[in-house]
Amino acid sequence: MNNYKIIQTKELKTCLNEKNLLDDVRKDANSKKIPIIDEVLGRILEVICFLKKPRNVLEIGCGVGYSSYFIIKELKAGSYIGIDLNKRRLELAEKFIKSIFPGTKCAFITGNAIKIIPNLKIKFDMIFIDAAKYEYPFYIKKLMNKMNTGAIIIADNVFYKGKIFEENISKHDYNSVIGIREYIKIITDANLFETNFLKIGDGVSISIFKGS
Ligand SMILES: C[S@@+](CC[C@H](N)C(=O)[O-])C[C@H]1O[C@@H](n2cnc3c(N)ncnc32)[C@H](O)[C@@H]1O
């Protein structure tokens, strides 16, 4: 006789279903060579949302919505805006998110975040940046009057495969490295932000906006 009883609570079934869902999205994205975040970073976004309970969240570079999933899962009464240049990816993100979280207040906007941000009429409590590395300083500069005091800004790829620490930069990487270095200079300005760096995936920064 088997002494081990298989635990099948509702919560564990939910975990298993989520695992299967996220594995499918990852497999699909990998097969199409669409970049998506590390699951660990996804879980960090989820925990930040769970603890911070942001009212308004902005994601710059939502892609097919994999990262959006972790944010929106814990959003509850808040609202979410995802921006992506790539119309096809954005449509997939919107379809995916609305099928799983039909009641959530979310909007998906196609276009260049640098042009879109100045037209956003609300201020944000949480922002996730995962788009073009050379543009990171432009995003944060445009966001300066769009953040509530205490807003949390998470940025992916801030170590850029270790290249930001190297002295010699190839021509190919030049704009990205310079862009990320400038972004880091801004978020480590102690008058504006309190920032922590995590050695996760390609490097993640987590900043708290002190107010302007
Ligand atoms: C690494 S992917 C995002 C992956 C997504 N966060 C995820 O984990 O599912 C980067 C995305 O940024 C978008 N992007 C690049 N530059 C952009 C810009 N200036 N404005 C909006 N989106 C941009 C690209 O189209 C691409 O889909």
The ligand as an ORCA input file, in Angstrom:
! r2SCAN-3c Opt
* xyz 0 1
  C      12.617     42.249    -23.966
  S      11.185     42.608    -24.852
  C       9.953     42.721    -23.608
  C       9.610     41.402    -22.972
  C       8.455     41.493    -21.993
  N       8.713     42.437    -20.932
  C       8.196     40.130    -21.383
  O       8.895     39.708    -20.455
  O       7.258     39.459    -21.866
  C      11.414     44.289    -25.255
  C      10.234     44.937    -25.945
  O      10.443     46.350    -25.960
  C       9.809     46.868    -27.112
  N      10.361     48.220    -27.352
  C      11.614     48.558    -27.729
  N      11.732     49.909    -27.801
  C      10.536     50.427    -27.450
  C      10.005     51.747    -27.320
  N      10.773     52.831    -27.574
  N       8.723     51.908    -26.946
  C       7.944     50.827    -26.682
  N       8.374     49.556    -26.769
  C       9.654     49.352    -27.153
  C      10.119     45.826    -28.184
  O       9.181     45.890    -29.249
  C      10.059     44.514    -27.400
  O       8.835     43.833    -27.551
*
